[in-house]
Amino acid sequence: MRKNVFIAIAALLFLTTTHTFAQALQRHTPVPEINLPQPNGENLALSSLKGKYVLIDFWASWCGPCRKENKHLKKAYQALKDKGFTIYSISIDKPRDKKLWEDAIKIDGMVWNNVWDNEGKATQAYNVNSIPSPFLIDPEGNLLSQGEDLRHPNLMKVLTKYIK
């Protein structure tokens, strides 16, 4: 009986782990669509930015490292926005923190696209476990890079590798 319970638990853990790995985003393949509300309440679909290199950045107003990273995102945006680059920042702030999110956008000078994942659907679709969590997609909507390489001090080096 114990052996059967052990086998059942092991199988369940294996299936759960396999499902997690199967959900991981793969380079050079399309990323999941995102369609979330902006501060003005209107939704902005990620697919509406096709034709540009897009840095998808998961963050939150209460996240110190995220707020620090915003100054580097601002520099990258200013340097590359006229070369077909934009940023799609996705806040994971809770509904009670909506005002803090809106204030952080203004304080940090985040003049690019900002949306709010108040239900966690995009966070789940992109398997985000920690923030900040950046993803770079090409003009066709395929994943080019993700993770630490897209944070300061490597951010501009990686972006200029793709964006000429």
Phi, psi and omega in degrees: 000313179298322180297319179295320178295316179300315180297318179297316179295316179299317179296318179298315178298318178299314180296320178296315180294316180299317179299319180297313180295324181294332182278349183299142178287140182250138178300146176067021174236156181298141176271158178297145176293146175230137177215096189233161181285143173271175178303330180280359178094343179279139178286149175231117180276137176303321182298339178290349181261007178305146184099353178235155166284131183235127171265112175272125184232111175276132184203181174208153182295333183271357184270109180303309178299327178295314182296323177294319181293332181302326180294327178284324175297320180299316178296316179296317180299312180299321183286329190242357185299332179273004180247023177086031181237141173212172179237141177236090182277130182244112178278137175256016178304145178287159179307324180293344183255018182304317180296321178297320177298311180298319179294319180298322178301314180291311183299318183276356179067040182277083187275003179269192183288127179233129178227167188235117179267063186291348177252355177077012183291317179291320179302317179290317181297330181260007178054043181280120180250343179209160178230154357292150182222099183263151176223135176251128178241152181276174182300342177268356179092020179260145180290128176257318185201160176204159173091207189303328180297342181262021176239160178300135014264001184272350188307303184295324180298315180291315181299315182287346172295323182261325187258113182259000000 
